[in-house]
C-alpha cells in the first residue's frame, strides 16, 4: 500500500471525483478525513471506504467559513497528529457570461474554488513544515487552461487555482512540500448540472462532448481517481508546481 500510515483530508469528498479520490487513497492505506458540507453524503463515502476495509471519518465543514475550517483541520491534527495529504477538491460551477453571471454566484465561485483552497493549505502548512513533508493537490479544471462557453466565473477561478498552485509550489518546495493541480475535463457527475441546463439538456451536452473531446466521451470518476493517486503519492515525488490535465484530449484541439 503506497499511502500506508498517511493521513489525508479530502474536501468535497461526499460525491463524484472527491469521493473517488478519497476511496482510492483509503484503498492504498491512508486514513481519509472525508470533508463535506453534506453530512449524509460524507457518511456514505465513509461507509463505502469502511466496507472496502479502509479507514475513514466524516468531517462536516463549510470550507468557505474560516472558523469552521480552522476547527475542522485542528480537529484532524488533534486526533491524528499529522496531515500528510490535503486534496482541495470542493468547488462550484456557476453558469453565465460577463453580463449574465449572478454576482453572488461570482462571489461563491471565488470563495469556494479559490479562497477555501488557499485557507485550507494555509492551515495545514505549519504541520507539514514541522513534518518536513506533505502533499497538497488542488483541483482546477481543463477550464483553467482554455475557454469554456459562457462560464466566466468558473474559468476565472480555475485559472486562479493554477496560478496559486505554482506559487505555493515554489514557496514551499524547500520544506519538502509538493503542490500540484489536477485539471479534469468532462467527468460524468452531478457537478455538471449547471452547464447541462445551460446547454439545453443531456442530449445537447452529449453531442457537445462528442464534438469537442477527441476521445468522444465523458470520463468515469475512476479514470480521475488514478491520476489523483499518482499526484498525492510518492509516485510523483519529483513533481511539484505542475498541472496534470486529464481531459480525453480536449485541450489538444
C-alpha positions as CSV (number, residue, x, y, z in Angstrom):
1,X,0.0,0.0,0.0
2,X,1.6,3.2,-1.2
3,X,-0.2,5.5,1.3
4,X,0.1,3.3,4.4
5,X,0.0,5.3,7.7
6,X,-0.7,8.6,5.9
7,X,-3.5,11.0,6.9
8,X,-5.4,12.7,4.1
9,X,-8.0,15.4,4.1
10,X,-10.2,15.5,1.0
11,X,-12.7,18.4,0.7
12,X,-15.8,17.8,-1.3
13,X,-15.4,14.1,-0.8
14,X,-19.1,13.4,-0.4
15,X,-19.6,12.7,-4.1
16,X,-18.1,12.5,-7.6
17,X,-14.4,13.0,-8.1
18,X,-13.9,13.8,-4.4
19,X,-15.4,10.5,-3.3
20,X,-13.5,8.5,-5.9
21,X,-10.2,10.1,-4.8
22,X,-11.0,9.5,-1.1
23,X,-11.8,5.9,-1.8
24,X,-8.6,5.2,-3.8
25,X,-6.5,6.8,-1.1
26,X,-8.1,4.7,1.5
27,X,-7.6,1.5,-0.6
28,X,-3.9,2.4,-0.6
29,X,-3.7,2.6,3.2
30,X,-4.4,6.2,4.0
31,X,-6.7,7.3,6.8
32,X,-9.1,9.6,5.0
33,X,-10.9,12.5,6.6
34,X,-13.9,13.0,4.3
35,X,-14.7,16.7,4.5
36,X,-18.0,17.8,3.1
37,X,-20.8,20.2,3.8
38,X,-23.4,17.5,3.4
39,X,-23.5,15.1,6.3
40,X,-25.4,12.4,4.5
41,X,-23.1,12.3,1.5
42,X,-20.0,12.4,3.7
43,X,-21.3,9.4,5.8
44,X,-22.0,7.5,2.5
45,X,-18.4,8.0,1.4
46,X,-17.1,6.8,4.9
47,X,-19.4,3.8,4.6
48,X,-18.0,2.9,1.2
49,X,-14.4,3.2,2.4
50,X,-15.1,1.1,5.6
51,X,-16.9,-1.6,3.5
52,X,-13.7,-1.9,1.4
53,X,-11.7,-2.4,4.6
54,X,-10.3,1.2,4.7
55,X,-10.1,3.8,7.4
56,X,-12.2,7.0,7.2
57,X,-14.0,9.6,9.2
58,X,-16.5,12.3,8.3
59,X,-15.6,15.9,8.8
60,X,-18.7,18.1,8.3
61,X,-17.5,21.6,7.4
62,X,-18.3,24.6,5.3
63,X,-14.9,25.2,3.8
64,X,-15.8,28.9,3.0
65,X,-16.2,29.6,6.7
66,X,-12.8,30.3,8.1
67,X,-13.7,29.5,11.7
68,X,-15.3,26.1,10.8
69,X,-12.4,25.2,8.5
70,X,-9.8,26.1,11.2
71,X,-11.7,24.0,13.8
72,X,-12.0,21.1,11.4
73,X,-8.3,21.0,10.5
74,X,-7.3,21.5,14.1
75,X,-9.6,18.5,15.0
76,X,-7.8,16.3,12.4
77,X,-4.4,17.3,13.8
78,X,-5.6,16.7,17.3
79,X,-6.9,13.2,16.5
80,X,-4.2,12.0,14.2
81,X,-1.2,14.2,15.0
82,X,-0.4,14.9,11.3
83,X,-1.7,15.7,7.9
84,X,0.2,14.2,5.0
85,X,-2.2,14.9,2.2
86,X,-4.6,17.8,1.5
87,X,-6.8,17.4,-1.6
88,X,-8.6,20.7,-2.1
89,X,-11.5,19.5,-4.2
90,X,-14.7,21.2,-3.1
91,X,-15.9,23.6,-5.8
92,X,-18.9,25.2,-7.5
93,X,-19.8,25.6,-11.2
94,X,-21.8,28.8,-11.8
95,X,-23.1,29.5,-15.3
96,X,-23.1,32.8,-17.1
97,X,-21.1,35.2,-19.2
98,X,-19.8,38.6,-18.2
99,X,-23.2,40.3,-18.4
100,X,-25.4,37.4,-17.0
101,X,-23.4,35.7,-14.3
102,X,-25.1,36.4,-10.9
103,X,-22.7,38.5,-8.7
104,X,-23.5,36.3,-5.7
105,X,-22.5,33.3,-7.9
106,X,-19.3,35.0,-8.8
107,X,-18.5,35.6,-5.1
108,X,-19.4,32.0,-4.3
109,X,-17.1,30.7,-7.0
110,X,-14.2,32.7,-5.8
111,X,-14.7,31.8,-2.1
112,X,-15.2,28.1,-2.8
113,X,-12.9,27.5,-5.8
114,X,-10.0,29.6,-4.7
115,X,-10.1,31.2,-1.3
116,X,-11.1,28.0,0.5
117,X,-8.2,26.1,-1.2
118,X,-5.8,28.8,0.0
119,X,-7.1,28.8,3.5
120,X,-7.0,25.0,3.9
121,X,-3.5,25.0,2.6
122,X,-2.5,27.8,5.0
123,X,-4.0,25.9,7.9
124,X,-2.2,22.6,7.2
125,X,1.1,24.2,6.2
126,X,2.6,24.6,9.8
127,X,2.1,20.9,10.4
128,X,3.5,19.9,7.1
129,X,6.6,22.1,7.6
130,X,7.1,20.6,11.0
131,X,6.9,17.1,9.4
132,X,9.3,18.1,6.7
133,X,7.0,16.6,4.1
134,X,3.5,16.9,2.7
135,X,1.4,17.0,-0.4
136,X,-1.2,19.5,-1.5
137,X,-3.4,18.8,-4.5
138,X,-5.7,21.5,-5.8
139,X,-8.5,20.6,-8.2
140,X,-8.6,23.1,-11.1
141,X,-10.1,22.1,-14.4
142,X,-9.5,21.9,-18.1
143,X,-11.4,25.2,-18.0
144,X,-8.4,26.6,-16.2
145,X,-6.3,26.2,-19.4
146,X,-8.8,27.0,-22.1
147,X,-12.1,28.9,-22.8
148,X,-15.3,27.5,-21.5
149,X,-18.5,28.7,-23.1
150,X,-20.4,31.3,-21.0
151,X,-18.7,30.2,-17.8
152,X,-16.7,33.3,-16.8
153,X,-16.9,32.7,-13.0
154,X,-15.7,29.1,-13.3
155,X,-12.9,29.7,-15.8
156,X,-11.6,32.7,-13.9
157,X,-11.4,30.9,-10.6
158,X,-9.9,27.7,-12.2
159,X,-7.2,29.8,-13.9
160,X,-6.5,31.4,-10.5
161,X,-6.2,27.9,-8.9
162,X,-3.4,27.1,-11.3
163,X,-1.5,30.3,-10.6
164,X,-1.9,29.8,-6.9
165,X,-0.7,26.2,-7.2
166,X,2.5,27.3,-8.9
167,X,3.1,30.0,-6.4
168,X,2.6,27.6,-3.4
169,X,4.9,25.1,-5.0
170,X,7.7,27.5,-5.5
171,X,7.4,28.9,-2.0
172,X,7.3,25.6,-0.1
173,X,9.4,23.1,-2.2
174,X,12.3,23.8,0.1
175,X,10.3,22.5,3.0
176,X,9.7,19.1,1.4
177,X,6.1,20.0,0.4
178,X,4.8,19.3,-3.0
179,X,1.9,21.2,-4.6
180,X,0.3,20.2,-7.9
181,X,-3.0,20.8,-9.6
182,X,-5.4,18.4,-11.3
183,X,-7.3,19.6,-14.3
184,X,-10.1,17.1,-15.2
185,X,-12.1,17.5,-18.4
186,X,-15.6,16.3,-18.8
187,X,-16.4,13.8,-16.0
188,X,-19.9,12.4,-15.7
189,X,-21.0,13.6,-12.3
190,X,-23.9,15.8,-11.0
191,X,-21.4,18.7,-10.7
192,X,-22.1,19.4,-14.4
193,X,-25.8,20.2,-13.8
194,X,-25.5,24.0,-14.4
195,X,-23.7,23.5,-17.7
196,X,-26.1,20.8,-18.8
197,X,-29.0,23.1,-18.1
198,X,-27.3,26.0,-20.0
199,X,-26.7,23.7,-23.0
200,X,-30.3,22.6,-23.2
201,X,-30.3,19.1,-21.6
202,X,-28.4,15.8,-21.6
203,X,-28.8,15.1,-25.3
204,X,-27.2,18.5,-26.1
205,X,-24.3,18.0,-23.8
206,X,-23.6,14.5,-25.1
207,X,-23.4,16.0,-28.7
208,X,-21.2,18.8,-27.5
209,X,-18.7,16.4,-25.8
210,X,-18.7,14.1,-28.8
211,X,-17.7,17.1,-31.0
212,X,-15.2,18.8,-28.7
213,X,-13.5,15.9,-27.0
214,X,-11.3,13.8,-29.3
215,X,-12.0,10.6,-27.4
216,X,-15.7,11.4,-27.9
217,X,-16.9,10.6,-24.4
218,X,-17.1,11.6,-20.7
219,X,-14.6,10.3,-18.2
220,X,-15.7,8.0,-15.4
221,X,-14.7,9.1,-11.9
222,X,-12.4,6.1,-11.6
223,X,-10.4,7.4,-14.5
224,X,-9.7,10.5,-12.5
225,X,-9.1,8.7,-9.3
226,X,-5.9,7.1,-10.7
227,X,-4.3,10.4,-11.6
228,X,-5.2,11.7,-8.1
229,X,-3.4,8.7,-6.5
230,X,-0.4,9.4,-8.7
231,X,-0.2,13.1,-7.6
232,X,-0.7,12.5,-3.9
233,X,1.7,9.5,-3.6
234,X,5.5,9.1,-3.9
235,X,5.0,8.0,-7.5
236,X,5.2,11.8,-8.3
237,X,7.9,12.5,-5.7
238,X,9.9,14.8,-8.0
239,X,6.9,16.7,-9.3
240,X,5.7,20.0,-8.0
241,X,4.1,23.1,-9.4
242,X,2.7,21.1,-12.3
243,X,-0.7,20.9,-13.9
244,X,-2.0,17.4,-14.9
245,X,-4.7,17.7,-17.5
246,X,-6.9,14.6,-17.8
247,X,-9.5,15.5,-20.5
248,X,-9.7,13.0,-23.3
249,X,-7.6,15.3,-25.5
250,X,-9.9,18.3,-25.4
251,X,-7.1,20.8,-24.8
252,X,-5.2,19.4,-27.8
253,X,-7.8,20.8,-30.2
